[in-house]
Amino acid sequence: MPDTPENQAAYPQQGSQKPGLGFPICRIVGITNLSSGALYDAAIGRFQGKGGDEQTLLRTLQGRFQSGDIVMGDAFFATYTFLADMQAKQVDVLMEQQGARKRVTDFRKGRKLGEKDHLIIINKPKIQPDWMSREQFEELPESLTIREFKAAGKVLITTLLCPKAYPKDELKILYRSRWHVELDIRNIKDTLGMNVLSCKTPGMMLKEIWVYLLAYNLLRHVMAHSAQLADIQPRQLSFKHCLQLWQHSLQLMVEMNDELLTQILLLMSGKTVGHRPGRLEPRSIKRRPKAYPLLTKSRAEAREEIRKNGHPKKLK
């Protein structure tokens, strides 16, 4: 991989909730650094309606990718237009094959590179996307050559075409590191507490989200310095441990100086995460939610209703 920062997939976060209600109110697509976990940029859109889907939000961030980067993402982002734009920018891609193309994958076709590993040509779509102008559509190349291979039960595609320079096994290991995306989302939503927003107006909600993302990046910056002092990788540090230590240190210290800061950074590097190969976890929880309905009105109105009618029988 190049020395420039690798960009791992823009990922959707759909869990920000309106206070008192149990449904998402926005969708966030962001670009994180695979090495440090820092957030490069993010796009925020409506949860439902035109202009709020992940692909639309990703298009607003495509300018952040630079030549030499490697972009990883899931199958939803591996569109023809995205692949063409990345190749034009000399940005490499490693993603899971889209479902429609995956169903017709035939490793007997194309130029064979190895066992279930070949080069294929995908043609330009015949239908112009609604969001693209006629001039932009005509500028797209008529076809793209990509590499398609199967690893760990998944059909992956990449623009890293040379099997000697980029062996399939190494690409498989690289793609598995996308598990860090799930951890980054968990750290932002659960560890930092952005899962439920406290502001009530759209404008203030946007500000609150950006404050959370700023706090996340600031802590990642501190963790990078801590890892540098300990001569380890930033991903080896525990995000929650560093957050708790930093919060506790700020409460105890009256004045910050270089000596105290160095001691804090060394303490952060004292706890590292274990080796977690091949993570595969169910997206479910053991603890069942309590059987209470959502509070969809003000507490004053809810109290007045209880005074008049009492609690519902099934909740007593």
Sequence and secondary structure as in RCSB ss.txt:
>XXXX:A:sequence
MPDTPENQAAYPQQGSQKPGLGFPICRIVGITNLSSGALYDAAIGRFQGKGGDEQTLLRTLQGRFQSGDIVMGDA
FFATYTFLADMQAKQVDVLMEQQGARKRVTDFRKGRKLGEKDHLIIINKPKIQPDWMSREQFEELPESLTIREFK
AAGKVLITTLLCPKAYPKDELKILYRSRWHVELDIRNIKDTLGMNVLSCKTPGMMLKEIWVYLLAYNLLRHVMAH
SAQLADIQPRQLSFKHCLQLWQHSLQLMVEMNDELLTQILLLMSGKTVGHRPGRLEPRSIKRRPKAYPLLTKSRA
EAREEIRKNGHPKKLK
>XXXX:A:secstr
  SS  EEEEEEE   B TT  SB EEEEEEEETTT  EEEEEEEESSSTT SHHHHHHTTGGG  TT EEEE G
GG  HHHHHHHHHTT EEEEE  HHHHTT  TTSSEEEETTEEEEEEE  SS  TTS HHHHHHS SEEEEEEEE
ETTEEEEES   TTTS HHHHHHHHHTTHHHHHHHHIIIIIS TTB    SHHHHHHHHHHHHHHHHHHHHHHHH
HHHHHTS GGGB HHHHHHHHHHHHHH SS  HHHHHHHHHHHTT B    TT    S  SS   S     S HH
HHHHHHHHH S GGG 
